[in-house]
Amino acid sequence: MTRDERRVVSPWNIANVLTVLRLALVPFFVVCLFLPGTGWRMAALAVFAVASITDHLDGELARRYGLITDFGKIADPIADKALTGAALVCLSILGELPWWVTIVILVRELGITALRFLLLRHAVIPASYGGKVKTVLQITAIVLYLLPFVPDPVRWVVMGATVLITVGTGVDYIVRAVRLRNVARRARGE
């Protein structure tokens, strides 16, 4: 066992603190989004932007400085889904985004998150390039819906691409999970 393998990483490191911060920002985002006026809409956008930046930072810090913890593996996807899910649901409640879009994206996100938790004891399927593109597209699409005065066709095209990539990467994740399960079964001699 190497020195790095024996090193115990505290769950209260900067990466996990950023994850918890992102989760804590969700209610503030929701309140700002429902308050009337352009100023509150811009405040919601600012809170969403800060929370989205923490999503990138926490993962980068965890990988770079060896701060990956079991808590982070569980809390990070929960915080991600809470932020994007709250944005999509709120935009649908406000009548700005069709409910079917919100439902398709949330079913995919919650389904894949549940699948990840089921596989967690066997192996972790790393995020794919497509998954990273999906995350960037989701954030971009939500930002376009939060920004006042963006033409609807621009919003629709970006959200349409987001839905397609979200579903496509969900299918890819399921295929990779089935392959992983089959490899694990063969390794156990089943």
N, C-alpha and C positions, 0 to 999 in steps of 0.2 A: 504494500500500500504506500503510495507516495504521500508527501506532505500535503499536497493540494487535495487528495482524496480524503484525508483525515480532517481537513479544515471544516469546521461547522460554520455555516453562514447563518447569521441572525435573520429571522424573518422581518425584523424592523430595520431594514437597510433602505437606502435612498430609492432604489428601484420599487420596492414594495410600498414605500410611503407615497410615491408618485401614483401608484395604482390606486391606493386608498383615497388619495386626493381626487383622482378622476371620478371615483365612485361618489365622493362627497359633493362634487360639483354638479352632479345630475339634478338634484332638486332645485338648485339655484338656476340652472338652465331652464328647467320647466317653468318655474315661476316667472322668469323674465320673458319667456316666450308667450305666456298667456296674458301678460299685462299689455294694455293698449298703447299704441304709439310707436313711431319709428325708433325713438331713443331706446325703448325697452327691447325692440327687435334687434337693434345693434348690440345691446348688452347681452342678449341671448347668444348672438353670433360670437361675441368676444369670449363668453364663458365656454361655448362649444369649441372654439378654436384653442383655448388654453387646455381644455380637457383632451382634445385630439392630439395636441403636441405632447402631453404627458404620456400618451399611448406609445408614441415613437421613442421618447426618452427612456421610459422605464425598461423597455426591452433592450435598447442599446446599452444602457448602463449595466443591466443584469448580465448580458453576454460579455461585455468588455472587461468587467471587473469581477467576474465569477460570483455574481450575487443571485444566481438562480436558486430559488427555494420552492418547496412543495406549495407553500402558501401562494407564491407568485404564479405558479402554474395553474392554480385554481382561481385566484382572485383576478388575474389579468383578463381572461376571457369574459368573466362575469362583468367586470367594469366596462369592457368594450361593448358588450351586448346591452348593458344598461344605458350607456350613453347613446348609441345609435338607435336602440329600440325606443327610448324615450323620445328622441327627435322624430322618428318616423310616426309613432303613435300620436304625438302632439300635433304634428303637421296634418295627420288624417283627421283628428278631432276638429282642428281648425278649418277643415274642408279644403285644404291646399294640396293635399296629396291623396290620390285614390286609395281606399282601404285595401284593395286587392294587392297593390304594390307593397304596402306595409305587411300584410299577411304573408305574402310569398317570401319576402326577405326574412321576416321573423321566424317563420317555420323552418327555413333553411338554417338560419343562425342557431336557433335553439336545438334543432335536430343534430347538427354537427357538433355543437357543444356537448350534448348528451353522449354522442358517440365517442367524443374525445375522453370524457370521464370514464366511460366503460372500458376503453382501451388503455387508460392511464396505467393500470397495474401491469399490463403486458409490455407496452412500448408507447412512445410518443411519436406521432406522425408529424414531422416538422412542417412548418408553414411553407407552402409552395410559392413560387413566383406569382401564380394566378391568385392565390390568397392575398398576397400583398397588393396586387392590382385591385382586387375586390375591395379591400379596405380603403385604398386611396379613392376609388370611384365612389364608394358609399359616402365618405366624408365630403368629397367634392360635390356630389349631388345634394346632400343635405345643406351644405353651405349655399349652393345656388338657390335652394328653396328658402333659406333664411334671409338672404340678401333681398332687400326691397328693389323693385324695378328691374329685375332680370326678366327678359322676355320668356313667356311660357314655352315656346318651341325649344329654346336652349335647355330649359329645365327638363322637358320631356325627353329630349334626345339623351342627355347625360343620365337621367334616371332609367331610361330604357336600357342603355348599355350596362348600367349598374345591375339591373335585375337579371339580364342575360349572363353576365359574368358571375354574379352571386349564385345563380342556379348551376351554371356550368362547373364552378369550382366545388360546389356541394356534391355534384355527381362524381367529380374527380376524387374528392376526399373519401367518398363511400367506396369507390373502386380500390383505392389504396388501402383502406381499412380491411376490406375483404381479403386482399392479397396478404396483408400482414397477418391476419388471422389464419389463413391457410399455411403460411410459412411457420407460424408458431405451432400449429397442429402437427405439421410434418416433423418439426424438431422434437415434439413430445412423442412421436411415433403413433399418432392417431390415424 
